[in-house]
Amino acid sequence: MTVVTDNKKRVTLRLAQPGDRFDVQVVSDGNYILTKLEPVQLKGAAKVRIEKRGPYHVGVLDRPINEEALKEAVAEFP
């Protein structure tokens, strides 16, 4: 398939759907690798509201924090 950029540097792919996301890697000698990314599946994202407590503003969740998930998330950072 051949595609052409327009004046705003956009490329239209006939098989792509609105909202599709792609990773673009620029490799040597002017070649590009385009990889379609899968959407992130949220596992019931928590809703947060901001409250003022004393001199601080804090985020308050609509449910308790999962301690095990928190430990796993923090372990990913150096």
C-alpha positions as CSV (number, residue, x, y, z in Angstrom):
1,M,0.0,0.0,0.0
2,T,1.3,3.5,-0.8
3,V,0.2,6.5,1.2
4,V,0.9,10.2,0.7
5,T,1.3,13.0,3.3
6,D,-0.9,16.1,3.0
7,N,0.2,19.7,3.7
8,K,-0.2,19.2,7.4
9,K,2.1,16.1,7.4
10,R,-0.8,13.7,7.9
11,V,-0.9,10.2,6.5
12,T,-4.3,8.4,5.9
13,L,-4.4,4.6,6.2
14,R,-7.5,3.2,4.6
15,L,-7.6,0.2,7.1
16,A,-7.2,2.4,10.2
17,Q,-10.2,3.4,12.3
18,P,-10.6,6.8,14.0
19,G,-8.9,6.7,17.3
20,D,-6.4,4.0,16.4
21,R,-2.9,4.6,17.9
22,F,0.4,3.7,16.2
23,D,4.0,3.5,17.3
24,V,6.3,5.0,14.6
25,Q,10.0,4.1,14.6
26,V,12.3,5.9,12.3
27,V,15.1,3.5,11.1
28,S,18.1,4.3,9.0
29,D,17.9,5.4,5.3
30,G,14.4,7.0,5.5
31,N,12.4,3.9,6.4
32,Y,9.7,3.9,9.0
33,I,8.2,1.0,11.0
34,L,4.5,1.5,11.9
35,T,3.1,-0.7,14.6
36,K,-0.6,-0.6,15.7
37,L,-0.9,-0.3,19.5
38,E,-3.6,-2.1,21.4
39,P,-5.9,0.0,23.6
40,V,-5.1,0.0,27.4
41,Q,-7.8,-1.9,29.3
42,L,-8.6,-0.1,32.5
43,K,-9.6,-2.3,35.4
44,G,-12.3,-0.1,36.8
45,A,-10.4,3.1,37.3
46,A,-11.0,4.7,40.7
47,K,-12.6,8.1,40.9
48,V,-10.8,10.7,42.9
49,R,-12.0,14.0,44.4
50,I,-9.8,16.7,45.9
51,E,-10.4,17.8,49.5
52,K,-8.7,20.4,51.6
53,R,-7.4,19.0,54.8
54,G,-5.7,21.6,57.0
55,P,-3.1,23.4,54.8
56,Y,-3.0,20.5,52.3
57,H,-5.1,19.4,49.3
58,V,-5.4,15.6,49.2
59,G,-6.9,13.1,46.7
60,V,-9.7,10.9,48.2
61,L,-10.6,7.7,46.3
62,D,-14.0,6.3,46.0
63,R,-12.7,2.9,47.3
64,P,-9.8,1.5,49.4
65,I,-6.3,1.2,48.0
66,N,-5.2,-2.3,47.0
67,E,-2.0,-2.6,49.0
68,E,-0.7,-5.5,46.8
69,A,-1.2,-3.5,43.6
70,L,0.5,-0.5,45.1
71,K,3.6,-2.6,46.1
72,E,3.8,-4.0,42.5
73,A,3.5,-0.6,41.0
74,V,6.2,0.9,43.2
75,A,8.5,-2.1,42.6
76,E,8.7,-1.1,38.9
77,F,10.5,2.1,39.7
78,P,14.3,2.0,40.4
